[in-house]
Amino acid sequence: MFGLSLPMNLVRGSMLFFYVQLLGLDARAYAAVMIVFAVIDAVDNPVLGWLSDRTRTRFGPSG
């Protein structure tokens, strides 16, 4: 997981620069969108993990 952390944070930082500096989006609006995304992500990750752990196909278990 640590190996993915650096590229993900670089992309997230460049997104901040792109939206706020280049497109002129208000920094508070960008922060609000990222907070909403984080809350949705915190809820849907366990739900989707639970679903994928219990998914059965004709080829066998998914995990």
All heavy atoms as TSV, in Angstrom:
chain	resi	resn	atom	element	x	y	z
A	1	MET	N	N	0.826	-1.195	0.000
A	1	MET	CA	C	0.000	0.000	0.000
A	1	MET	C	C	0.868	1.255	0.000
A	1	MET	O	O	0.500	2.242	-0.597
A	1	MET	CB	C	-0.920	-0.045	1.221
A	1	MET	CG	C	-1.925	1.042	1.222
A	1	MET	SD	S	-3.049	0.780	-0.140
A	1	MET	CE	C	-4.235	1.983	0.177
A	2	PHE	N	N	2.026	1.183	0.643
A	2	PHE	CA	C	2.887	2.365	0.688
A	2	PHE	C	C	3.368	2.752	-0.704
A	2	PHE	O	O	3.512	3.926	-1.014
A	2	PHE	CB	C	4.083	2.117	1.606
A	2	PHE	CG	C	5.033	3.276	1.663
A	2	PHE	CD1	C	4.690	4.425	2.346
A	2	PHE	CD2	C	6.245	3.233	0.999
A	2	PHE	CE1	C	5.551	5.504	2.385
A	2	PHE	CE2	C	7.110	4.303	1.038
A	2	PHE	CZ	C	6.765	5.442	1.728
A	3	GLY	N	N	3.575	1.766	-1.566
A	3	GLY	CA	C	4.044	2.052	-2.915
A	3	GLY	C	C	3.043	2.844	-3.736
A	3	GLY	O	O	3.419	3.553	-4.666
A	4	LEU	N	N	1.774	2.716	-3.420
A	4	LEU	CA	C	0.753	3.471	-4.145
A	4	LEU	C	C	0.494	4.836	-3.529
A	4	LEU	O	O	-0.095	5.698	-4.157
A	4	LEU	CB	C	-0.553	2.679	-4.164
A	4	LEU	CG	C	-0.541	1.402	-4.983
A	4	LEU	CD1	C	-1.865	0.671	-4.830
A	4	LEU	CD2	C	-0.267	1.695	-6.425
A	5	SER	N	N	0.916	5.030	-2.318
A	5	SER	CA	C	0.622	6.264	-1.609
A	5	SER	C	C	1.282	7.478	-2.264
A	5	SER	O	O	0.652	8.525	-2.406
A	5	SER	CB	C	1.067	6.099	-0.157
A	5	SER	OG	O	1.447	7.275	0.424
A	6	LEU	N	N	2.516	7.356	-2.671
A	6	LEU	CA	C	3.218	8.489	-3.274
A	6	LEU	C	C	2.589	8.920	-4.599
A	6	LEU	O	O	2.267	10.101	-4.766
A	6	LEU	CB	C	4.703	8.158	-3.453
A	6	LEU	CG	C	5.567	9.272	-4.002
A	6	LEU	CD1	C	5.570	10.456	-3.054
A	6	LEU	CD2	C	6.974	8.771	-4.225
A	7	PRO	N	N	2.361	8.004	-5.549
A	7	PRO	CA	C	1.729	8.458	-6.796
A	7	PRO	C	C	0.325	9.027	-6.592
A	7	PRO	O	O	-0.056	10.003	-7.242
A	7	PRO	CB	C	1.666	7.200	-7.661
A	7	PRO	CG	C	2.608	6.246	-7.055
A	7	PRO	CD	C	2.764	6.616	-5.624
A	8	MET	N	N	-0.450	8.421	-5.684
A	8	MET	CA	C	-1.804	8.934	-5.450
A	8	MET	C	C	-1.760	10.342	-4.883
A	8	MET	O	O	-2.554	11.204	-5.282
A	8	MET	CB	C	-2.570	8.000	-4.512
A	8	MET	CG	C	-2.958	6.707	-5.177
A	8	MET	SD	S	-3.982	5.544	-4.257
A	8	MET	CE	C	-3.732	5.873	-2.567
A	9	ASN	N	N	-0.853	10.610	-3.964
A	9	ASN	CA	C	-0.755	11.953	-3.386
A	9	ASN	C	C	-0.215	12.960	-4.396
A	9	ASN	O	O	-0.592	14.130	-4.360
A	9	ASN	CB	C	0.101	11.923	-2.130
A	9	ASN	CG	C	-0.642	11.294	-0.980
A	9	ASN	OD1	O	-1.859	11.414	-0.877
A	9	ASN	ND2	N	0.073	10.594	-0.126
A	10	LEU	N	N	0.654	12.521	-5.294
A	10	LEU	CA	C	1.137	13.425	-6.340
A	10	LEU	C	C	-0.009	13.819	-7.275
A	10	LEU	O	O	-0.135	14.986	-7.658
A	10	LEU	CB	C	2.257	12.768	-7.134
A	10	LEU	CG	C	3.603	12.659	-6.421
A	10	LEU	CD1	C	4.571	11.832	-7.239
A	10	LEU	CD2	C	4.173	14.027	-6.152
A	11	VAL	N	N	-0.843	12.869	-7.631
A	11	VAL	CA	C	-1.989	13.178	-8.483
A	11	VAL	C	C	-2.959	14.086	-7.753
A	11	VAL	O	O	-3.466	15.067	-8.312
A	11	VAL	CB	C	-2.682	11.881	-8.951
A	11	VAL	CG1	C	-4.016	12.173	-9.598
A	11	VAL	CG2	C	-1.783	11.122	-9.900
A	12	ARG	N	N	-3.221	13.802	-6.487
A	12	ARG	CA	C	-4.145	14.625	-5.711
A	12	ARG	C	C	-3.619	16.062	-5.576
A	12	ARG	O	O	-4.381	17.020	-5.692
A	12	ARG	CB	C	-4.355	14.009	-4.327
A	12	ARG	CG	C	-5.460	14.674	-3.563
A	12	ARG	CD	C	-5.814	13.909	-2.332
A	12	ARG	NE	N	-6.473	12.674	-2.729
A	12	ARG	CZ	C	-6.510	11.590	-1.985
A	12	ARG	NH1	N	-5.927	11.570	-0.823
A	12	ARG	NH2	N	-7.137	10.524	-2.396
A	13	GLY	N	N	-2.323	16.215	-5.377
A	13	GLY	CA	C	-1.740	17.551	-5.293
A	13	GLY	C	C	-1.795	18.290	-6.610
A	13	GLY	O	O	-2.049	19.502	-6.650
A	14	SER	N	N	-1.582	17.572	-7.709
A	14	SER	CA	C	-1.662	18.227	-9.015
A	14	SER	C	C	-3.103	18.581	-9.360
A	14	SER	O	O	-3.350	19.562	-10.058
A	14	SER	CB	C	-1.033	17.357	-10.098
A	14	SER	OG	O	-1.731	16.148	-10.227
A	15	MET	N	N	-4.063	17.797	-8.873
A	15	MET	CA	C	-5.469	18.146	-9.079
A	15	MET	C	C	-5.797	19.453	-8.368
A	15	MET	O	O	-6.505	20.303	-8.918
A	15	MET	CB	C	-6.381	17.032	-8.557
A	15	MET	CG	C	-6.459	15.835	-9.456
A	15	MET	SD	S	-7.441	14.479	-8.790
A	15	MET	CE	C	-8.869	15.281	-8.114
A	16	LEU	N	N	-5.295	19.617	-7.157
A	16	LEU	CA	C	-5.510	20.859	-6.418
A	16	LEU	C	C	-4.963	22.040	-7.207
A	16	LEU	O	O	-5.646	23.044	-7.402
A	16	LEU	CB	C	-4.851	20.778	-5.042
A	16	LEU	CG	C	-4.833	22.053	-4.223
A	16	LEU	CD1	C	-6.244	22.470	-3.854
A	16	LEU	CD2	C	-3.986	21.876	-2.985
A	17	PHE	N	N	-3.749	21.915	-7.688
A	17	PHE	CA	C	-3.137	22.990	-8.477
A	17	PHE	C	C	-3.957	23.276	-9.732
A	17	PHE	O	O	-4.228	24.430	-10.062
A	17	PHE	CB	C	-1.702	22.613	-8.862
A	17	PHE	CG	C	-1.058	23.597	-9.788
A	17	PHE	CD1	C	-0.592	24.807	-9.316
A	17	PHE	CD2	C	-0.933	23.319	-11.137
A	17	PHE	CE1	C	-0.016	25.730	-10.164
A	17	PHE	CE2	C	-0.356	24.222	-11.997
A	17	PHE	CZ	C	0.104	25.435	-11.516
A	18	PHE	N	N	-4.364	22.225	-10.440
A	18	PHE	CA	C	-5.102	22.398	-11.695
A	18	PHE	C	C	-6.427	23.112	-11.471
A	18	PHE	O	O	-6.740	24.082	-12.161
A	18	PHE	CB	C	-5.324	21.033	-12.357
A	18	PHE	CG	C	-6.124	21.101	-13.613
A	18	PHE	CD1	C	-5.555	21.579	-14.784
A	18	PHE	CD2	C	-7.443	20.698	-13.634
A	18	PHE	CE1	C	-6.284	21.647	-15.957
A	18	PHE	CE2	C	-8.179	20.761	-14.799
A	18	PHE	CZ	C	-7.600	21.238	-15.955
A	19	TYR	N	N	-7.212	22.638	-10.516
A	19	TYR	CA	C	-8.548	23.212	-10.320
A	19	TYR	C	C	-8.510	24.599	-9.699
A	19	TYR	O	O	-9.270	25.481	-10.083
A	19	TYR	CB	C	-9.414	22.292	-9.464
A	19	TYR	CG	C	-9.931	21.093	-10.225
A	19	TYR	CD1	C	-9.545	19.816	-9.875
A	19	TYR	CD2	C	-10.797	21.253	-11.293
A	19	TYR	CE1	C	-10.010	18.709	-10.581
A	19	TYR	CE2	C	-11.260	20.172	-12.009
A	19	TYR	CZ	C	-10.867	18.901	-11.640
A	19	TYR	OH	O	-11.323	17.821	-12.337
A	20	VAL	N	N	-7.633	24.799	-8.721
A	20	VAL	CA	C	-7.631	26.078	-8.000
A	20	VAL	C	C	-6.826	27.138	-8.748
A	20	VAL	O	O	-7.302	28.261	-8.942
A	20	VAL	CB	C	-7.115	25.884	-6.554
A	20	VAL	CG1	C	-6.960	27.215	-5.852
A	20	VAL	CG2	C	-8.063	24.982	-5.786
A	21	GLN	N	N	-5.631	26.801	-9.181
A	21	GLN	CA	C	-4.776	27.812	-9.817
A	21	GLN	C	C	-5.109	28.027	-11.291
A	21	GLN	O	O	-5.230	29.159	-11.736
A	21	GLN	CB	C	-3.300	27.407	-9.683
A	21	GLN	CG	C	-2.790	27.433	-8.270
A	21	GLN	CD	C	-2.751	28.835	-7.692
A	21	GLN	OE1	O	-2.501	29.803	-8.406
A	21	GLN	NE2	N	-2.995	28.928	-6.410
A	22	LEU	N	N	-5.248	26.949	-12.032
A	22	LEU	CA	C	-5.425	27.101	-13.476
A	22	LEU	C	C	-6.873	27.384	-13.876
A	22	LEU	O	O	-7.124	28.206	-14.760
A	22	LEU	CB	C	-4.912	25.856	-14.207
A	22	LEU	CG	C	-3.413	25.580	-14.045
A	22	LEU	CD1	C	-3.021	24.328	-14.811
A	22	LEU	CD2	C	-2.586	26.760	-14.508
A	23	LEU	N	N	-7.822	26.702	-13.252
A	23	LEU	CA	C	-9.223	26.913	-13.618
A	23	LEU	C	C	-9.912	27.971	-12.765
A	23	LEU	O	O	-11.008	28.401	-13.091
A	23	LEU	CB	C	-10.000	25.598	-13.517
A	23	LEU	CG	C	-9.587	24.503	-14.497
A	23	LEU	CD1	C	-10.455	23.279	-14.320
A	23	LEU	CD2	C	-9.642	25.003	-15.927
A	24	GLY	N	N	-9.291	28.368	-11.658
A	24	GLY	CA	C	-9.844	29.433	-10.832
A	24	GLY	C	C	-10.957	29.013	-9.893
A	24	GLY	O	O	-11.732	29.853	-9.437
A	25	LEU	N	N	-11.058	27.726	-9.599
A	25	LEU	CA	C	-12.071	27.255	-8.658
A	25	LEU	C	C	-11.721	27.731	-7.247
A	25	LEU	O	O	-10.554	27.787	-6.871
A	25	LEU	CB	C	-12.120	25.719	-8.683
A	25	LEU	CG	C	-13.167	25.045	-7.810
A	25	LEU	CD1	C	-14.560	25.321	-8.335
A	25	LEU	CD2	C	-12.922	23.550	-7.762
A	26	ASP	N	N	-12.740	28.101	-6.501
A	26	ASP	CA	C	-12.520	28.532	-5.119
A	26	ASP	C	C	-11.962	27.369	-4.301
A	26	ASP	O	O	-12.433	26.235	-4.417
A	26	ASP	CB	C	-13.841	29.005	-4.520
A	26	ASP	CG	C	-13.673	29.568	-3.125
A	26	ASP	OD1	O	-12.651	30.242	-2.877
A	26	ASP	OD2	O	-14.564	29.325	-2.290
A	27	ALA	N	N	-10.954	27.638	-3.501
A	27	ALA	CA	C	-10.308	26.590	-2.709
A	27	ALA	C	C	-11.282	25.953	-1.724
A	27	ALA	O	O	-11.200	24.757	-1.440
A	27	ALA	CB	C	-9.103	27.160	-1.971
A	28	ARG	N	N	-12.221	26.738	-1.195
A	28	ARG	CA	C	-13.216	26.163	-0.273
A	28	ARG	C	C	-14.146	25.196	-0.985
A	28	ARG	O	O	-14.539	24.175	-0.423
A	28	ARG	CB	C	-14.006	27.281	0.397
A	28	ARG	CG	C	-13.165	28.076	1.379
A	28	ARG	CD	C	-13.945	29.230	1.888
A	28	ARG	NE	N	-14.142	30.137	0.752
A	28	ARG	CZ	C	-14.293	31.430	0.842
A	28	ARG	NH1	N	-14.331	31.998	2.018
A	28	ARG	NH2	N	-14.445	32.174	-0.217
A	29	ALA	N	N	-14.504	25.501	-2.232
A	29	ALA	CA	C	-15.352	24.587	-2.999
A	29	ALA	C	C	-14.606	23.288	-3.287
A	29	ALA	O	O	-15.174	22.192	-3.183
A	29	ALA	CB	C	-15.785	25.248	-4.304
A	30	TYR	N	N	-13.327	23.401	-3.639
A	30	TYR	CA	C	-12.517	22.204	-3.868
A	30	TYR	C	C	-12.423	21.378	-2.592
A	30	TYR	O	O	-12.572	20.152	-2.624
A	30	TYR	CB	C	-11.118	22.597	-4.351
A	30	TYR	CG	C	-10.214	21.415	-4.574
A	30	TYR	CD1	C	-10.300	20.681	-5.743
A	30	TYR	CD2	C	-9.288	21.024	-3.616
A	30	TYR	CE1	C	-9.484	19.582	-5.956
A	30	TYR	CE2	C	-8.474	19.929	-3.815
A	30	TYR	CZ	C	-8.573	19.219	-4.990
A	30	TYR	OH	O	-7.765	18.131	-5.188
A	31	ALA	N	N	-12.204	22.030	-1.460
A	31	ALA	CA	C	-12.110	21.321	-0.179
A	31	ALA	C	C	-13.431	20.640	0.169
A	31	ALA	O	O	-13.439	19.499	0.653
A	31	ALA	CB	C	-11.706	22.285	0.924
A	32	ALA	N	N	-14.543	21.301	-0.101
A	32	ALA	CA	C	-15.852	20.708	0.191
A	32	ALA	C	C	-16.089	19.462	-0.653
A	32	ALA	O	O	-16.572	18.437	-0.155
A	32	ALA	CB	C	-16.955	21.729	-0.058
A	33	VAL	N	N	-15.725	19.517	-1.917
A	33	VAL	CA	C	-15.881	18.357	-2.795
A	33	VAL	C	C	-14.999	17.213	-2.304
A	33	VAL	O	O	-15.431	16.053	-2.278
A	33	VAL	CB	C	-15.554	18.733	-4.256
A	33	VAL	CG1	C	-15.430	17.494	-5.127
A	33	VAL	CG2	C	-16.599	19.676	-4.805
A	34	MET	N	N	-13.777	17.508	-1.914
A	34	MET	CA	C	-12.874	16.454	-1.448
A	34	MET	C	C	-13.353	15.854	-0.121
A	34	MET	O	O	-13.186	14.648	0.115
A	34	MET	CB	C	-11.451	16.997	-1.303
A	34	MET	CG	C	-10.819	17.372	-2.646
A	34	MET	SD	S	-10.877	16.070	-3.888
A	34	MET	CE	C	-9.710	14.925	-3.243
A	35	ILE	N	N	-13.958	16.657	0.743
A	35	ILE	CA	C	-14.506	16.135	2.005
A	35	ILE	C	C	-15.683	15.213	1.725
A	35	ILE	O	O	-15.794	14.132	2.312
A	35	ILE	CB	C	-14.889	17.296	2.938
A	35	ILE	CG1	C	-13.628	17.967	3.471
A	35	ILE	CG2	C	-15.776	16.813	4.075
A	35	ILE	CD1	C	-13.877	19.255	4.213
A	36	VAL	N	N	-16.572	15.631	0.823
A	36	VAL	CA	C	-17.707	14.774	0.460
A	36	VAL	C	C	-17.205	13.468	-0.143
A	36	VAL	O	O	-17.695	12.385	0.187
A	36	VAL	CB	C	-18.656	15.518	-0.511
A	36	VAL	CG1	C	-19.678	14.575	-1.113
A	36	VAL	CG2	C	-19.334	16.666	0.196
A	37	PHE	N	N	-16.205	13.546	-1.012
A	37	PHE	CA	C	-15.619	12.344	-1.597
A	37	PHE	C	C	-15.039	11.433	-0.517
A	37	PHE	O	O	-15.228	10.215	-0.567
A	37	PHE	CB	C	-14.535	12.712	-2.608
A	37	PHE	CG	C	-13.702	11.545	-3.030
A	37	PHE	CD1	C	-14.220	10.596	-3.888
A	37	PHE	CD2	C	-12.416	11.389	-2.558
A	37	PHE	CE1	C	-13.455	9.514	-4.279
A	37	PHE	CE2	C	-11.650	10.315	-2.931
A	37	PHE	CZ	C	-12.167	9.364	-3.801
A	38	ALA	N	N	-14.342	12.000	0.466
A	38	ALA	CA	C	-13.736	11.193	1.524
A	38	ALA	C	C	-14.798	10.489	2.372
A	38	ALA	O	O	-14.624	9.327	2.748
A	38	ALA	CB	C	-12.851	12.071	2.404
A	39	VAL	N	N	-15.894	11.174	2.652
A	39	VAL	CA	C	-16.969	10.561	3.444
A	39	VAL	C	C	-17.622	9.425	2.664
A	39	VAL	O	O	-17.842	8.327	3.198
A	39	VAL	CB	C	-18.003	11.627	3.867
A	39	VAL	CG1	C	-19.247	10.993	4.448
A	39	VAL	CG2	C	-17.381	12.613	4.845
A	40	ILE	N	N	-17.925	9.664	1.393
A	40	ILE	CA	C	-18.524	8.613	0.566
A	40	ILE	C	C	-17.563	7.435	0.439
A	40	ILE	O	O	-17.967	6.275	0.533
A	40	ILE	CB	C	-18.912	9.171	-0.817
A	40	ILE	CG1	C	-20.066	10.145	-0.670
A	40	ILE	CG2	C	-19.270	8.055	-1.792
A	40	ILE	CD1	C	-20.391	10.917	-1.929
A	41	ASP	N	N	-16.292	7.716	0.251
A	41	ASP	CA	C	-15.285	6.670	0.126
A	41	ASP	C	C	-15.166	5.858	1.410
A	41	ASP	O	O	-15.010	4.633	1.363
A	41	ASP	CB	C	-13.944	7.299	-0.229
A	41	ASP	CG	C	-12.935	6.297	-0.710
A	41	ASP	OD1	O	-13.327	5.405	-1.493
A	41	ASP	OD2	O	-11.759	6.401	-0.324
A	42	ALA	N	N	-15.257	6.518	2.558
A	42	ALA	CA	C	-15.169	5.816	3.841
A	42	ALA	C	C	-16.357	4.893	4.061
A	42	ALA	O	O	-16.241	3.870	4.744
A	42	ALA	CB	C	-15.077	6.827	4.984
A	43	VAL	N	N	-17.497	5.224	3.481
A	43	VAL	CA	C	-18.690	4.388	3.634
A	43	VAL	C	C	-18.714	3.273	2.596
A	43	VAL	O	O	-19.008	2.122	2.910
A	43	VAL	CB	C	-19.968	5.253	3.538
A	43	VAL	CG1	C	-21.207	4.391	3.472
A	43	VAL	CG2	C	-20.034	6.216	4.705
A	44	ASP	N	N	-18.392	3.600	1.353
A	44	ASP	CA	C	-18.567	2.584	0.312
A	44	ASP	C	C	-17.451	1.546	0.255
A	44	ASP	O	O	-17.682	0.437	-0.219
A	44	ASP	CB	C	-18.798	3.213	-1.056
A	44	ASP	CG	C	-17.536	3.719	-1.725
A	44	ASP	OD1	O	-16.500	3.817	-1.076
A	44	ASP	OD2	O	-17.603	4.022	-2.934
A	45	ASN	N	N	-16.259	1.839	0.736
A	45	ASN	CA	C	-15.190	0.838	0.707
A	45	ASN	C	C	-15.531	-0.405	1.526
A	45	ASN	O	O	-15.381	-1.522	1.017
A	45	ASN	CB	C	-13.865	1.434	1.160
A	45	ASN	CG	C	-13.162	2.162	0.046
A	45	ASN	OD1	O	-13.482	1.999	-1.119
A	45	ASN	ND2	N	-12.192	2.976	0.417
A	46	PRO	N	N	-15.976	-0.278	2.768
A	46	PRO	CA	C	-16.349	-1.502	3.503
A	46	PRO	C	C	-17.547	-2.220	2.896
A	46	PRO	O	O	-17.592	-3.452	2.875
A	46	PRO	CB	C	-16.677	-0.997	4.914
A	46	PRO	CG	C	-16.046	0.324	5.027
A	46	PRO	CD	C	-15.985	0.892	3.655
A	47	VAL	N	N	-18.500	-1.463	2.373
A	47	VAL	CA	C	-19.681	-2.089	1.773
A	47	VAL	C	C	-19.283	-2.885	0.527
A	47	VAL	O	O	-19.680	-4.042	0.360
A	47	VAL	CB	C	-20.754	-1.027	1.421
A	47	VAL	CG1	C	-21.874	-1.625	0.601
A	47	VAL	CG2	C	-21.287	-0.377	2.679
A	48	LEU	N	N	-18.494	-2.290	-0.342
A	48	LEU	CA	C	-18.069	-2.991	-1.548
A	48	LEU	C	C	-17.138	-4.157	-1.214
A	48	LEU	O	O	-17.165	-5.193	-1.893
A	48	LEU	CB	C	-17.399	-2.018	-2.514
A	48	LEU	CG	C	-18.326	-0.959	-3.097
A	48	LEU	CD1	C	-17.559	0.019	-3.959
A	48	LEU	CD2	C	-19.453	-1.580	-3.860
A	49	GLY	N	N	-16.325	-4.020	-0.179
A	49	GLY	CA	C	-15.493	-5.133	0.263
A	49	GLY	C	C	-16.331	-6.289	0.769
A	49	GLY	O	O	-16.059	-7.460	0.475
A	50	TRP	N	N	-17.367	-5.978	1.536
A	50	TRP	CA	C	-18.275	-7.012	2.044
A	50	TRP	C	C	-18.951	-7.731	0.885
A	50	TRP	O	O	-19.057	-8.949	0.875
A	50	TRP	CB	C	-19.301	-6.369	2.976
A	50	TRP	CG	C	-20.271	-7.320	3.558
A	50	TRP	CD1	C	-20.093	-8.096	4.667
A	50	TRP	CD2	C	-21.584	-7.612	3.068
A	50	TRP	NE1	N	-21.223	-8.845	4.892
A	50	TRP	CE2	C	-22.147	-8.570	3.929
A	50	TRP	CE3	C	-22.331	-7.156	2.006
A	50	TRP	CZ2	C	-23.432	-9.078	3.743
A	50	TRP	CZ3	C	-23.600	-7.662	1.809
A	50	TRP	CH2	C	-24.134	-8.607	2.678
A	51	LEU	N	N	-19.412	-6.946	-0.101
A	51	LEU	CA	C	-20.064	-7.549	-1.255
A	51	LEU	C	C	-19.104	-8.422	-2.057
A	51	LEU	O	O	-19.464	-9.518	-2.493
A	51	LEU	CB	C	-20.651	-6.465	-2.158
A	51	LEU	CG	C	-21.908	-5.776	-1.654
A	51	LEU	CD1	C	-22.255	-4.607	-2.568
A	51	LEU	CD2	C	-23.052	-6.753	-1.571
A	52	SER	N	N	-17.886	-7.963	-2.258
A	52	SER	CA	C	-16.949	-8.746	-3.054
A	52	SER	C	C	-16.506	-10.005	-2.324
A	52	SER	O	O	-16.237	-11.025	-2.959
A	52	SER	CB	C	-15.730	-7.908	-3.441
A	52	SER	OG	O	-14.917	-7.663	-2.324
A	53	ASP	N	N	-16.446	-9.965	-0.999
A	53	ASP	CA	C	-16.091	-11.161	-0.237
A	53	ASP	C	C	-17.170	-12.228	-0.326
A	53	ASP	O	O	-16.881	-13.415	-0.200
A	53	ASP	CB	C	-15.850	-10.815	1.228
A	53	ASP	CG	C	-14.553	-10.071	1.435
A	53	ASP	OD1	O	-13.719	-10.067	0.507
A	53	ASP	OD2	O	-14.378	-9.490	2.527
A	54	ARG	N	N	-18.395	-11.836	-0.544
A	54	ARG	CA	C	-19.506	-12.782	-0.564
A	54	ARG	C	C	-20.014	-13.094	-1.970
A	54	ARG	O	O	-21.002	-13.785	-2.136
A	54	ARG	CB	C	-20.644	-12.246	0.303
A	54	ARG	CG	C	-20.320	-12.441	1.761
A	54	ARG	CD	C	-20.964	-11.411	2.642
A	54	ARG	NE	N	-20.565	-11.588	4.027
A	54	ARG	CZ	C	-19.426	-11.165	4.531
A	54	ARG	NH1	N	-18.536	-10.578	3.776
A	54	ARG	NH2	N	-19.135	-11.340	5.805
A	55	THR	N	N	-19.336	-12.590	-2.977
A	55	THR	CA	C	-19.749	-12.845	-4.349
A	55	THR	C	C	-19.304	-14.241	-4.780
A	55	THR	O	O	-18.153	-14.605	-4.617
A	55	THR	CB	C	-19.132	-11.791	-5.298
A	55	THR	OG1	O	-19.594	-10.509	-4.914
A	55	THR	CG2	C	-19.499	-12.070	-6.741
A	56	ARG	N	N	-20.235	-14.988	-5.302
A	56	ARG	CA	C	-19.954	-16.323	-5.822
A	56	ARG	C	C	-20.312	-16.344	-7.299
A	56	ARG	O	O	-21.349	-15.811	-7.698
A	56	ARG	CB	C	-20.779	-17.392	-5.086
A	56	ARG	CG	C	-20.573	-17.396	-3.595
A	56	ARG	CD	C	-19.241	-18.010	-3.247
A	56	ARG	NE	N	-19.086	-18.035	-1.796
A	56	ARG	CZ	C	-18.068	-17.505	-1.159
A	56	ARG	NH1	N	-17.116	-16.902	-1.839
A	56	ARG	NH2	N	-17.981	-17.578	0.143
A	57	THR	N	N	-19.455	-16.917	-8.097
A	57	THR	CA	C	-19.728	-17.037	-9.515
A	57	THR	C	C	-19.667	-18.508	-9.913
A	57	THR	O	O	-19.264	-19.356	-9.118
A	57	THR	CB	C	-18.690	-16.249	-10.345
A	57	THR	OG1	O	-17.410	-16.862	-10.193
A	57	THR	CG2	C	-18.612	-14.795	-9.911
A	58	ARG	N	N	-20.004	-18.780	-11.148
A	58	ARG	CA	C	-19.928	-20.173	-11.596
A	58	ARG	C	C	-18.482	-20.636	-11.739
A	58	ARG	O	O	-18.206	-21.816	-11.865
A	58	ARG	CB	C	-20.672	-20.358	-12.913
A	58	ARG	CG	C	-20.104	-19.555	-14.041
A	58	ARG	CD	C	-20.998	-19.681	-15.272
A	58	ARG	NE	N	-20.503	-18.811	-16.309
A	58	ARG	CZ	C	-20.337	-19.165	-17.551
A	58	ARG	NH1	N	-20.666	-20.391	-17.932
A	58	ARG	NH2	N	-19.886	-18.328	-18.437
A	59	PHE	N	N	-17.525	-19.698	-11.695
A	59	PHE	CA	C	-16.116	-20.026	-11.760
A	59	PHE	C	C	-15.499	-20.234	-10.384
A	59	PHE	O	O	-14.316	-20.466	-10.263
A	59	PHE	CB	C	-15.352	-18.916	-12.494
A	59	PHE	CG	C	-15.894	-18.639	-13.852
A	59	PHE	CD1	C	-16.559	-17.455	-14.109
A	59	PHE	CD2	C	-15.763	-19.559	-14.872
A	59	PHE	CE1	C	-17.069	-17.192	-15.373
A	59	PHE	CE2	C	-16.272	-19.309	-16.138
A	59	PHE	CZ	C	-16.942	-18.118	-16.384
A	60	GLY	N	N	-16.304	-20.075	-9.324
A	60	GLY	CA	C	-15.829	-20.227	-7.959
A	60	GLY	C	C	-15.869	-18.911	-7.215
A	60	GLY	O	O	-16.337	-17.894	-7.731
A	61	PRO	N	N	-15.377	-18.905	-5.962
A	61	PRO	CA	C	-15.392	-17.670	-5.181
A	61	PRO	C	C	-14.496	-16.618	-5.828
A	61	PRO	O	O	-13.525	-16.930	-6.519
A	61	PRO	CB	C	-14.841	-18.060	-3.815
A	61	PRO	CG	C	-14.619	-19.528	-3.854
A	61	PRO	CD	C	-14.842	-20.028	-5.227
A	62	SER	N	N	-14.821	-15.361	-5.589
A	62	SER	CA	C	-14.052	-14.278	-6.201
A	62	SER	C	C	-12.728	-14.068	-5.498
A	62	SER	O	O	-11.822	-13.467	-6.046
A	62	SER	CB	C	-14.859	-12.984	-6.188
A	62	SER	OG	O	-15.106	-12.583	-4.852
A	63	GLY	N	N	-12.599	-14.498	-4.253
A	63	GLY	CA	C	-11.382	-14.193	-3.504
A	63	GLY	C	C	-10.436	-15.295	-3.315
A	63	GLY	O	O	-10.166	-16.274	-3.800
